[in-house]
Amino acid sequence: MTSKELQKLVEIAEKNIPALEGRGELETHNTDGEDFFETAVWSLKATLIEAYELGKKEGEKCSK
C-alpha cells in the first residue's frame, strides 16, 4: 500500500469515526486512551463501505 493510499484510508476513517478526528494517522501509540476507543457500528459500517468503494474504483482504474 502506498502512502497516498494509506492517507486516503485515514481520511475516510476520520470522516466516519469521530474518535479519530484530527489524529492524522492510524499507527499504534501504545496507550489505551489513544489506541482503543468506542465507536458506533454504523460509523464502522460507513467506513468499511467507503473504503471498499475506494478500492473498487482504484481497481477499475488499473484494469483499464
C-alpha distance (Angstrom), angle and dihedral (degrees) to the residues before:
residue distance angle dihedral
M1 . . .
T2 3.78 . .
S3 3.79 122.8 .
K4 3.81 88.5 -113.5
E5 3.82 91.2 54.9
L6 3.80 91.1 46.9
Q7 3.80 90.8 50.1
K8 3.82 89.8 53.9
L9 3.80 89.3 53.6
V10 3.80 91.0 49.2
E11 3.80 89.4 51.8
I12 3.81 91.0 50.4
A13 3.81 91.4 48.7
E14 3.82 93.5 47.6
K15 3.79 90.8 48.3
N16 3.80 94.2 53.0
I17 3.82 104.3 29.9
P18 3.82 112.2 57.1
A19 3.83 93.4 -161.8
L20 3.82 89.3 64.7
E21 3.79 96.0 50.1
G22 3.78 111.0 128.7
R23 3.81 94.6 5.0
G24 3.81 92.1 113.4
E25 3.80 96.5 -158.8
L26 3.79 142.6 37.1
E27 3.80 99.9 -130.5
T28 3.79 125.3 131.7
H29 3.80 114.5 -96.9
N30 3.84 95.3 -175.4
T31 3.79 92.3 -127.8
D32 3.78 122.7 108.8
G33 3.80 92.9 -139.3
E34 3.79 91.9 58.4
D35 3.80 101.8 31.8
F36 3.81 100.8 43.6
F37 3.78 126.3 47.7
E38 3.77 141.0 148.6
T39 3.76 119.6 -102.7
A40 3.78 133.4 175.0
V41 3.79 116.7 -106.6
W42 3.81 90.5 -125.2
S43 3.82 89.2 57.7
L44 3.77 90.7 51.1
K45 3.80 90.6 46.4
A46 3.81 92.4 50.5
T47 3.80 90.5 48.8
L48 3.79 93.4 50.5
I49 3.81 93.2 46.3
E50 3.79 92.6 49.5
A51 3.81 92.1 47.3
Y52 3.81 90.5 48.3
E53 3.80 91.1 50.4
L54 3.80 90.5 49.6
G55 3.81 90.9 51.7
K56 3.78 91.4 47.0
K57 3.81 91.2 50.6
E58 3.81 92.5 47.5
G59 3.81 90.5 47.6
E60 3.79 90.9 53.0
K61 3.81 89.7 52.5
C62 3.80 90.9 53.8
S63 3.78 94.6 49.4
K64 3.80 93.5 54.9
